[in-house]
Amino acid sequence: MYVLNMILSVLISAITVIESAFLLPFNTLIFRFDSNASVFESGDDMYTVIWSTSLPGTGYVTYEYEGEEYTVTDSKNAAYRTEDSVHSVRIPKEHLNHNTYTYHSQHIGTKRAYVAVKGRTISSEPVEFKGYSGQDEIHALIISDIHENPDNAAKAVGCFEVEPDLIIMNGDEVSMMTAEYKFKQVLRYAYRFSEGKVPILYTRGNHENRGEYGSDAVDIFKTTTGGLYYTCSYGPVQFLCLDSGEDKSDSDWTYSGLVDYTSYVAEETKWMESLTLDEDAQYRICVAHIPRLNNRYGNDWSGILTDLGIDLFIGGHKHRINFEYNAGNVPFYQMLDGGKSGDSGYIATMLTIKEGQIDVLCYDNDLRVRGEHTYTFD
């Protein structure tokens, strides 16, 4: 495999040199954005902008903030990352909210100790990004459990009369994470529903753990915790986004003895226990794919969420709507958000947060209302 990659690298490098010398369009045709950029919450006061290209190269984002030009690169330990085709850049929220950004990539044919063969640079159109603007109503779109069924999800989403202010992708957007191209599918779904204009809260489902790229994908989000769990806020709403791991024990034959979610979730639980109640938040929402809160690898999350003053827990995984899931077991509301239903159906959910309540409306891909509910808070 190493020899094959080296041969391909040399061929592409040679083509790049010839193309540049004779002004041929070859590099432009083969080097392109194959997943446009979306903006993901990544913890605290930061966003991570993520996109991908058809070939490896650099990635960077440019924007202007308070009269100063910024260029933020996808880099690691001072070096630009050039060997990947998925690019991620972390930017302060205050820089991006209500601002315009442009993302760029340059194809790198090969890079050696003292020389690099570079192709052309491609750039997006400027993207106008929205942030919280003090609006009276906040609309949050939930799309979980797509399972490679984006067209039906789009039909359901198209029924809503309002545009979302933010999007919650609550896991199992693909059925496995075996390679980079599966993660690129997640990126394409993210862009399809956000167009890179609104923030996305992403949680990992159990199916996105399955495959060698599952752990690699976590690093791309560059969260403040290093795992796919973090806190973030949108105006008066405080979110706790969790990684619920798998739906089976580490010893299950499915994982071939090659996982240790027990330790991972134990570290996540220690982090949760270090958090304190946000007294300023009007609404506290927890999002996680698997709704089994009382036993996450031997950890009881329900008590921690109670101590953190969670008002509403939103889970996926079950592929159905349930507005009063396990009612009475904890002192906060719990709901299931829909997703793929049956062999081909899909249910999407919109939250409208206003005046001390959260209104929930659900549509399916046959343009039918599948549920309405209101949660009220003191």
Secondary structure in CASP SS format (residue, H / E / C, confidence):
PFRMAT SS
TARGET T0000
AUTHOR 0000-0000-0000
METHOD secondary structure of the structure
MODEL  1
M C 1.00
Y H 1.00
V H 1.00
L H 1.00
N H 1.00
M H 1.00
I H 1.00
L H 1.00
S H 1.00
V H 1.00
L H 1.00
I H 1.00
S H 1.00
A H 1.00
I H 1.00
T H 1.00
V H 1.00
I H 1.00
E H 1.00
S H 1.00
A H 1.00
F H 1.00
L C 1.00
L C 1.00
P C 1.00
F H 1.00
N H 1.00
T H 1.00
L H 1.00
I H 1.00
F C 1.00
R C 1.00
F E 1.00
D E 1.00
S E 1.00
N E 1.00
A E 1.00
S E 1.00
V E 1.00
F E 1.00
E E 1.00
S C 1.00
G C 1.00
D C 1.00
D C 1.00
M E 1.00
Y E 1.00
T E 1.00
V E 1.00
I E 1.00
W E 1.00
S E 1.00
T E 1.00
S C 1.00
L C 1.00
P C 1.00
G E 1.00
T C 1.00
G C 1.00
Y E 1.00
V E 1.00
T E 1.00
Y E 1.00
E E 1.00
Y E 1.00
E C 1.00
G C 1.00
E E 1.00
E E 1.00
Y E 1.00
T E 1.00
V E 1.00
T E 1.00
D C 1.00
S E 1.00
K E 1.00
N C 1.00
A C 1.00
A E 1.00
Y E 1.00
R C 1.00
T C 1.00
E C 1.00
D C 1.00
S C 1.00
V E 1.00
H E 1.00
S E 1.00
V E 1.00
R E 1.00
I E 1.00
P E 1.00
K H 1.00
E H 1.00
H H 1.00
L H 1.00
N C 1.00
H C 1.00
N E 1.00
T E 1.00
Y E 1.00
T E 1.00
Y E 1.00
H E 1.00
S E 1.00
Q E 1.00
H E 1.00
I E 1.00
G E 1.00
T E 1.00
K E 1.00
R C 1.00
A C 1.00
Y C 1.00
V C 1.00
A E 1.00
V E 1.00
K E 1.00
G E 1.00
R E 1.00
T E 1.00
I E 1.00
S E 1.00
S C 1.00
E C 1.00
P C 1.00
V E 1.00
E E 1.00
F E 1.00
K C 1.00
G C 1.00
Y C 1.00
S C 1.00
G C 1.00
Q C 1.00
D C 1.00
E C 1.00
I E 1.00
H E 1.00
A E 1.00
L E 1.00
I E 1.00
I C 1.00
S C 1.00
D C 1.00
I C 1.00
H C 1.00
E C 1.00
N C 1.00
P H 1.00
D H 1.00
N H 1.00
A H 1.00
A H 1.00
K H 1.00
A H 1.00
V H 1.00
G C 1.00
C C 1.00
F C 1.00
E C 1.00
V C 1.00
E C 1.00
P C 1.00
D C 1.00
L E 1.00
I E 1.00
I E 1.00
M E 1.00
N E 1.00
G C 1.00
D C 1.00
E C 1.00
V C 1.00
S C 1.00
M C 1.00
M C 1.00
T C 1.00
A C 1.00
E H 1.00
Y H 1.00
K H 1.00
F H 1.00
K H 1.00
Q H 1.00
V H 1.00
L H 1.00
R H 1.00
Y H 1.00
A H 1.00
Y H 1.00
R H 1.00
F H 1.00
S H 1.00
E C 1.00
G C 1.00
K C 1.00
V C 1.00
P E 1.00
I E 1.00
L E 1.00
Y E 1.00
T E 1.00
R C 1.00
G C 1.00
N C 1.00
H H 1.00
E H 1.00
N H 1.00
R C 1.00
G C 1.00
E C 1.00
Y H 1.00
G H 1.00
S H 1.00
D H 1.00
A H 1.00
V H 1.00
D H 1.00
I H 1.00
F C 1.00
K C 1.00
T C 1.00
T C 1.00
T C 1.00
G C 1.00
G C 1.00
L C 1.00
Y C 1.00
Y E 1.00
T E 1.00
C E 1.00
S E 1.00
Y E 1.00
G C 1.00
P C 1.00
V E 1.00
Q E 1.00
F E 1.00
L E 1.00
C E 1.00
L C 1.00
D C 1.00
S C 1.00
G C 1.00
E C 1.00
D C 1.00
K C 1.00
S C 1.00
D C 1.00
S C 1.00
D C 1.00
W H 1.00
T H 1.00
Y H 1.00
S C 1.00
G C 1.00
L C 1.00
V C 1.00
D C 1.00
Y H 1.00
T H 1.00
S H 1.00
Y H 1.00
V H 1.00
A H 1.00
E H 1.00
E H 1.00
T H 1.00
K H 1.00
W H 1.00
M H 1.00
E H 1.00
S H 1.00
L C 1.00
T C 1.00
L C 1.00
D C 1.00
E C 1.00
D C 1.00
A C 1.00
Q C 1.00
Y E 1.00
R E 1.00
I E 1.00
C E 1.00
V E 1.00
A C 1.00
H C 1.00
I C 1.00
P C 1.00
R C 1.00
L C 1.00
N C 1.00
N C 1.00
R E 1.00
Y C 1.00
G C 1.00
N E 1.00
D C 1.00
W H 1.00
S H 1.00
G H 1.00
I H 1.00
L H 1.00
T H 1.00
D H 1.00
L C 1.00
G C 1.00
I C 1.00
D C 1.00
L E 1.00
F E 1.00
I E 1.00
G E 1.00
G C 1.00
H C 1.00
K C 1.00
H C 1.00
R C 1.00
I E 1.00
N E 1.00
F C 1.00
E C 1.00
Y C 1.00
N C 1.00
A C 1.00
G C 1.00
N C 1.00
V C 1.00
P C 1.00
F C 1.00
Y E 1.00
Q E 1.00
M E 1.00
L E 1.00
D E 1.00
G C 1.00
G E 1.00
K E 1.00
S E 1.00
G C 1.00
D C 1.00
S C 1.00
G E 1.00
Y E 1.00
I E 1.00
A E 1.00
T E 1.00
M E 1.00
L E 1.00
T E 1.00
I E 1.00
K E 1.00
E C 1.00
G C 1.00
Q E 1.00
I E 1.00
D E 1.00
V E 1.00
L E 1.00
C E 1.00
Y E 1.00
D E 1.00
N C 1.00
D C 1.00
L C 1.00
R C 1.00
V E 1.00
R E 1.00
G E 1.00
E E 1.00
H E 1.00
T E 1.00
Y E 1.00
T E 1.00
F C 1.00
D C 1.00
END
